[in-house]
């Protein structure tokens, strides 16, 4: 995972987190990932790129050090749930 300083003018945003997101097959998948990430209270905004298989998450201050791992686990759990429902 990669961290970048956030915009100096955004008071509540402290950093951006880059997540690798494997398994997205369509625009619906990337939209679902974005909604899932954006629903977290720590997340200011989320942008998902289907082509690169990545998501950039801007987080509110203060962000817990374990947040990148928690977001990754959240996505992994959702993918497992979805694939089990689909029987794939």
Secondary structure, 3 states (H helix, E strand, C coil): CEEEECCCCCCCEEEEEEEECCCCCCHHHHHHHHHHHHCCCCEEEEEEECCCCEEEEEEECCCCCCHHHHHHHHHHHHHHHHHHHHCC
